[in-house]
Amino acid sequence: MPNLDTQTLLALVCVAVALAVLGRRTLLWWKGQSAGCGGGGCHGCGSTEPTQMKLTLPVLSQAEIPIKGEMENEK
């Protein structure tokens, strides 16, 4: 590749690095290993059951919900 200017060389280096990262992540995914923080693997967590998030929602009764006509009368 004769006569490469700086911009073309830098672009080729960026593409090569991106391909290397994609190749590494694909290889780790194929082997079932995590690629780091947030990589999707679960190693050593100790539990095979999914965790359930407990969330309590407040329940409003019909008496607590203002009706449109009642709000206008209070003004």
DAGIKA-V589861 format. One record per residue. N is the residue number from 1. RES is the residue in three letters. SS is DSSP state (@ for helix, = for strand, . for the rest). PSI is psi in degrees with one decimal (999 if undefined). Layout:
n->N res->RES ss->SS psi->PSI
n->N res->RES ss->SS psi->PSI
This chain:
n->1 res->MET ss->. psi->79.7
n->2 res->PRO ss->. psi->157.1
n->3 res->ASN ss->. psi->51.0
n->4 res->LEU ss->. psi->126.3
n->5 res->ASP ss->. psi->173.3
n->6 res->THR ss->@ psi->-41.1
n->7 res->GLN ss->@ psi->-42.3
n->8 res->THR ss->@ psi->-42.0
n->9 res->LEU ss->@ psi->-43.4
n->10 res->LEU ss->@ psi->-39.8
n->11 res->ALA ss->@ psi->-41.0
n->12 res->LEU ss->@ psi->-37.2
n->13 res->VAL ss->@ psi->-43.1
n->14 res->CYS ss->@ psi->-43.6
n->15 res->VAL ss->@ psi->-40.4
n->16 res->ALA ss->@ psi->-41.4
n->17 res->VAL ss->@ psi->-42.6
n->18 res->ALA ss->@ psi->-42.5
n->19 res->LEU ss->@ psi->-37.2
n->20 res->ALA ss->@ psi->-42.0
n->21 res->VAL ss->@ psi->-45.6
n->22 res->LEU ss->@ psi->-40.4
n->23 res->GLY ss->@ psi->-41.9
n->24 res->ARG ss->@ psi->-46.5
n->25 res->ARG ss->@ psi->-38.9
n->26 res->THR ss->@ psi->-42.3
n->27 res->LEU ss->@ psi->-43.9
n->28 res->LEU ss->@ psi->-38.5
n->29 res->TRP ss->@ psi->-41.5
n->30 res->TRP ss->@ psi->-36.5
n->31 res->LYS ss->@ psi->-11.6
n->32 res->GLY ss->. psi->23.3
n->33 res->GLN ss->. psi->159.5
n->34 res->SER ss->. psi->146.1
n->35 res->ALA ss->. psi->20.0
n->36 res->GLY ss->. psi->-159.2
n->37 res->CYS ss->. psi->120.4
n->38 res->GLY ss->. psi->17.4
n->39 res->GLY ss->. psi->-8.7
n->40 res->GLY ss->. psi->-4.4
n->41 res->GLY ss->. psi->154.2
n->42 res->CYS ss->. psi->98.1
n->43 res->HIS ss->. psi->120.5
n->44 res->GLY ss->. psi->22.6
n->45 res->CYS ss->. psi->-20.8
n->46 res->GLY ss->. psi->-14.7
n->47 res->SER ss->. psi->131.9
n->48 res->THR ss->. psi->-10.1
n->49 res->GLU ss->. psi->142.6
n->50 res->PRO ss->. psi->145.6
n->51 res->THR ss->. psi->140.9
n->52 res->GLN ss->. psi->130.6
n->53 res->MET ss->. psi->126.0
n->54 res->LYS ss->. psi->124.0
n->55 res->LEU ss->. psi->121.9
n->56 res->THR ss->. psi->128.6
n->57 res->LEU ss->. psi->137.9
n->58 res->PRO ss->. psi->143.8
n->59 res->VAL ss->. psi->125.0
n->60 res->LEU ss->. psi->133.0
n->61 res->SER ss->. psi->167.1
n->62 res->GLN ss->@ psi->-29.9
n->63 res->ALA ss->@ psi->-25.8
n->64 res->GLU ss->@ psi->-14.6
n->65 res->ILE ss->. psi->118.4
n->66 res->PRO ss->. psi->141.4
n->67 res->ILE ss->. psi->144.0
n->68 res->LYS ss->@ psi->-45.4
n->69 res->GLY ss->@ psi->-34.2
n->70 res->GLU ss->@ psi->-32.5
n->71 res->MET ss->@ psi->-35.9
n->72 res->GLU ss->@ psi->-33.0
n->73 res->ASN ss->@ psi->-24.9
n->74 res->GLU ss->@ psi->-18.7
n->75 res->LYS ss->. psi->999
